[in-house]
Amino acid sequence: MKGIPGAALMVVWAVLFVQAPAAQIEGGVFAAAQGRGIREVRFTTPQEAVYFALGSSQSRLLGEQSARLSLREAKFNWGPFLPAFSLSLSETDSASLSAGDSRNRSLQFSVSGDLFDGGARRRAYRMARLNSFYAQLETDSQRQVFIADILARYYQYLVQRRRAEIQEDLKAAAEKELVIMEKEVSLGLTLETDYLEYYISFIQIENETREAWLSLDSLLRQFKTVLELNEEAELVIADELSLRSGYFFYEPYQEKIWLLIRAQSSELRKQDLALDYARQEGEFQSRWYLPALRLQGGVSFSTSQPAFFPLSDPKYSVSVSVSFPNLTFLPLNLSNSYGFEQERLYNVSNSAEASLPINPAYAAQVDMARLSLGQNAAGRRQAEIALREQVYQIINSHDAGLRAAQTAEQSIVLWERRLEFSRLALESGEKKQIEYLEELINLAQIKIAHLENLVMAASAVQSLEVLARLPFGELEHVCSN
């Protein structure tokens, strides 16, 4: 459809109460600071409404910033791979009646770290990054939903405004005939029963017109709320909805569109991450034989001299421990520690510890973990099928809307020609005013249906562009090349 603008430049006109700096452009959109201080916001295209909404929604911007910071935090969270250092200093004073007072000071420094843990730290690091990336994808999905909501509200407002205008034109035409009938009744040229029948229909048209304008005001207020504009700000949608009359059908390109959307789908990528997470978790838990080796070394100094320095009598210690964290049915921990003083070994300690946890549901838990993995895989396939069906439905609704619009265009031309003859028949007395009014109502309904079909097609195209992460207006170019 040739009248739907492509990747248009955004021109949002905001007239401020005071001379405030221009709205900041962040990520290609205007940051409007919740519309504070803005007296008027004017849109001429749906793209402008989307860009303004993306920049003015503070909750969405904060959510995106939080997701970015979470991703950055997970990226640099390699602290578990580094050794841990500790330093302690102690002083003890003691008094005795049978001996002199004494003062002992000690300084201890130790370092510890994991030599091997079966990949647990690496897996935890990767999982943390996957979770943060998952949150980023969730934010992207919410952004797509937000854009779709803005587009739907924008087009809903335009359709309702055009419906109110058509209804207003119908009311004006009906009122003109009503005045003529009133004069004819007074002259005895028209039956009063015909006048009353016409007048009842006119009252109904008048009520429908009033309700159309009230609905339009309600839609505008709701749109302002979504855009986070204050009560004083005026929202003007100057889009005349000049949709182009050329028709481009997407059904021949639905497979190409589907492949593009599947490659860009945040939802499918989230499902892939969840499935990958479950697989890695299951693989790691099944490796019961993997040990975890931990090394700890330390040096300590002590003195009983009155002066604080020098600290003497250095003692060194080394400890190695081996455990099997995945051996849940028989946890085992082995430890060896050695102490050195003045280049001689003075202490050796060996220990082994095992517990016998009673878990009758262990086998069932293992089976449940395997079942959960299968459910995740099935969920991933169902998500892809659902997305594919959604894409095909959008394409079908677009093409159906265009075909209906083509039919409505032909009907409008024929009805307008028919009304010319009906007008002549009305003036010659061959047709009643109520019959002519019914034809006016039919023409108004066809015009509204034509507009709704064009808007449905335009909205479908932009929904596909949002799913495919394409700039507005680029889908036709991508399909035709």
ROVEXTOR-694509 format. One record per residue (C-alpha): x, y, z. Coordinates in steps of 0.25 Angstrom, whole numbers, plus 5000, padded with zeros to 4 digits. Example, Ala and Ser with C-alpha at 12.3 -4.5 7.8 and 13.67 -1.06 7.14 Angstrom:
// residues 2
504949825031 505549965029 
END
This chain:
// residues 481
500050005000 500750124994 500250235004 500850165017 502150245019 503450165020 504550195029 504150335032 504850445039 504250465052 503650605054 502950615067 502550765070 502550795084 502250935088 502750965102 502251055113 503651115115 504951115107 505350975111 506450895103 506050805092 505650665095 506850575096 507050475086 507350335092 507450215084 506850285072 505550335080 505150455087 505350445102 504150535106 504250525122 502750475123 502250595116 502550695127 502550835122 501950795108 500750875103 500550805090 500950685083 500650665069 500750535061 500650525046 501050375044 500950255052 502450245053 502550375060 501550325070 502350205072 503650275074 503050375083 502450265092 503750195093 504450315098 503450365107 503150235115 503950245127 503650105132 504050045119 505350125118 505750085133 505349935130 506249935118 507450005125 507249905136 507349785126 508649855120 509249865134 508949725137 509549675125 510849755127 510849705142 510749565137 511849585127 512849635137 512449545149 513749455148 514049475163 513849325166 514949295156 515949375165 516649325178 516049375191 517049455200 516849475215 517649555226 517449545241 518149615252 517949585267 518449625280 518249555293 518549615307 518549525319 518749555334 519149455345 519349465360 520449355360 521149405347 521449525340 520549585330 520649545316 520249595302 520249515289 520049565275 519849495263 519649525248 519049425238 519049425223 518349315215 517949295200 516949195195 516449155182 515749045174 516748965165 515648885158 514148875160 513748795148 513348925141 512348965151 512849105152 512949125137 511549065136 510949165147 511649275139 511049235126 509649215133 509749355139 510049415126 508949335119 507949385130 508349525128 508249505113 506849445115 506449565123 506949655111 506049565101 504849585111 505049735110 505149725095 503849645095 503149745104 503649855094 503049785083 501749775090 501749925094 502049965080 500849875075 499949945085 500350085081 500050055066 498749985070 498350115078 498750205067 497950135056 496750115065 496750265067 496850295052 495750205049 494850255059 495150395055 494750365041 493550285045 493050415053 493350505041 492550415032 491450405042 491450555043 491350565027 490150475028 489550555039 489750685031 489050615018 487950555026 487650685033 487650765020 486550665015 485850675029 485750835027 485150805013 484150705018 483650805029 483350905019 482650805010 481850755022 481350895025 480950915010 480250775010 481250715000 481750605009 480950515018 481250545033 481450395035 482550395025 483150515032 483050445046 483750315040 484850405034 484950485047 485150355056 486250315046 486950445047 486850445063 487650315062 488650365053 488850485062 489050395074 490050315067 490850435062 490850485077 491350345082 492450345071 493050475075 492950435090 493650305087 494750385079 494950475091 495150345100 496150285091 496950415091 496950415106 497450275107 498450295097 499050415105 499050325117 499950225110 500850325105 500950385119 500550525115 500050615126 498650665127 498950805121 499750745109 498950745096 499050625087 498850655072 498850545062 498950615049 498950495040 497950495029 498050345027 498350365012 498650215010 499150184996 498250114986 499350024981 499249884986 500349794989 499949654994 500949575003 500349435002 501349394991 502449435000 501949375013 503049275014 504149385012 503449465023 503349345032 504849315031 505249455034 504349465046 504749335052 506249375051 505849505059 504849455069 505149485083 504149385088 504849265080 506249315085 505649315100 505149175097 506549125092 507249185104 506249115114 506448985106 508049005106 507949035121 507148905124 508148825116 509348875122 508748855136 508448715133 509748675127 510548735139 509648665149 509848535142 511348545144 511448485158 512848445156 513448595155 514248635167 514448775172 515848805177 516148925186 517448975191 517749065202 519049125207 519449215218 520549275227 520449325241 521349405250 521249425265 522049495276 522049505291 522949625291 522449755297 522749825284 521849805273 522949775263 523549685259 522649575257 523349445257 523149295257 522549285243 521749165241 521249115228 520049025225 519548955212 518148885211 517548805199 516148755199 515448665189 513948655189 512848605179 511748705179 510948625169 510948495177 509648535183 509348395188 510648375195 511348515198 512848495200 513848595205 515348565206 516348655212 517848665214 518548775222 520048805225 520748905234 522148955233 523049025243 524549065241 524648975229 524148855235 522748785235 522148785248 520648745246 519948655236 518448635236 517548545228 516048535228 514948465221 513448495222 512248435216 510848435219 509648345216 508448435212 507148365212 506448405199 505448295194 504948395183 506348405177 506048315165 504748395163 505448525163 506448475152 505248435143 504548565146 505748645142 505848565129 504348585127 504548735129 505548745118 504548675108 503548775112 504448885109 504748835096 503248815093 502948955097 504049005088 503448935076 502048985080 502549125081 503049125067 501749065062 500949175069 501849285064 501749225049 500249225050 500249365056 501049415044 500249345034 498949395040 499449535039 499849515025 498449465022 497749575029 498549675021 498249615008 496849595011 496749735016 497249785003 496349704994 495149755003 495649895001 495649874986 494249824986 493849934995 494450034985 493649984974 492449984982 492650134986 492750174972 491450094968 490750144980 491050294977 490550274963 489350214968 489150334978 489150424966 487950354960 487250344974 487450494976 486750514962 485650414966 485450484979 485250624973 484250564963 483450494974 483750354970 484550324982 484250354997 485250425006 485350305015 485850225004 486850325000 487350335014 487450185015 488350195002 489250295009 489350215021 489850095013 490850175006 491350225019 491450085024 492250045012 493250165013 493450125028 493649975024 494650025013 495450105022 495449995033 496049895023 497149985018 497550015033 497449865036 498449845024 499349955028 499349905043 499649765038 500849815030 501449895042 501249775051 502049685042 503149795042 503149795057 503249645058 504349645047 505149765053 505049845040 504949995039 503550035036 503150025021 504349935018 503549805017 503049825003 504449854998 505049735005 504049644999 504149694985 505649684985 
END
